[in-house]
Amino acid sequence: MTPIDDQAGFAPDDDAPIPYMTRTREYYAAIGYTTPYRWAHYVDAPFQPLKKPLAQSRVTIITTAAPFDPAKGDQGPGAKYNGRAKFYSVYDGDASKNHDLR
């Protein structure tokens, strides 16, 4: 990175998201689905203003990431699909802590 990159707040070139949409389409094609997977997406997202300050509110974040469990095999970036690492129940965590979700 150059000083101008730092000043502008640019992320490093290798700081890129995992291409999960491509991986998911390839996975479904590999197991025999003939129609590419489509995600529901909207031009505008619903929004509800908070009725009280954020510090007094309970916030829910929905993610497809799962808590990392080293006993369940490779789960890092670039890993092949690993159904053993999936989770099937709701979990919660203390938002003040850094959780290893993958």
N, C-alpha and C positions, 0 to 999 in steps of 0.2 A: 504494500500500500504506500501511497505517496502522502506527503504532508497535506496536500489539498484533499485527498480522500479522507484523511483523519478529520480535517476541519469540517468537511461536509457531512461527516458521520456515516460514510459509506461502509458497508459490511465487506469483509474480505471476499475475493472472487470465488473461493471454494465454499462460502457460506450459502449453500443453496438447499432448498427443500428436497426431501426424498420424492421422487416422481411416483407417488403412490397411485395416481390415476392410471398411468401407463402400466404399472405393475399389476393393478387389479384387472384391467382389461386383458392383459396377457394371461393372467391366471385363469380367468373365466374362459377364454378362448382355448387354453390348454386342456381344460377339463370338459370341453365339448360344446360350450355355448356358442351359437352361431351369430347372435346379435350382440354387438359390443355393449358393455355395461354403461348405463347412463345415470348420472347423478341428478337428483332434483336440485334445481337452483333457480333463484328468483332475481329479478331486476332490483327489487327493493326488499329490505328485511323488515320484519315487524319490530316496532320499538315501543317500549313502555317506560316512561320516565319513572325514576325512583320516587317513592312516597316519603322516604326518610333518607338521611345521609347514608352514604355507602358504608361508613364505619359501623352503622347500626343495622345494616341489611345483611341478609343471607343471599349469597350469590351461587348459582350453579353453573358450572362449566361442563359442557358435554364434549367428549373426545373419544376417538377410536383408539387412543393410546392405552396400553395396559401397563400395570406395574411390572418392572423387570424382575424376572425370577431366573437366576443363572442355571437352575436345575432343569429348565425347560428348553435348553438348546439355544442356538444362535438367534438373536432378536435385534441385532444392531442394524445400522444403515447398510443397505445392499444385501441383507440376509434374504434367503429364499423364503417363500411362504411357510409359516410354521404354525399350524393349527394347534399344536400343544401349548403354545404361549397365549392362546386366547383366554379370556375370562368370561364367565357367564353370570356374574352377579354384580350388583352395584357396589362400588367401593367409594369411600370418601377419605380425605386426608386433610391434615392441617395445612392451610394455605400459607402459613408463615414458614413452612419447611420446603426444601427442595426435594421433590420426589423423582425417582428415576423411572420415567414413563417412556415407553418406546412403541 
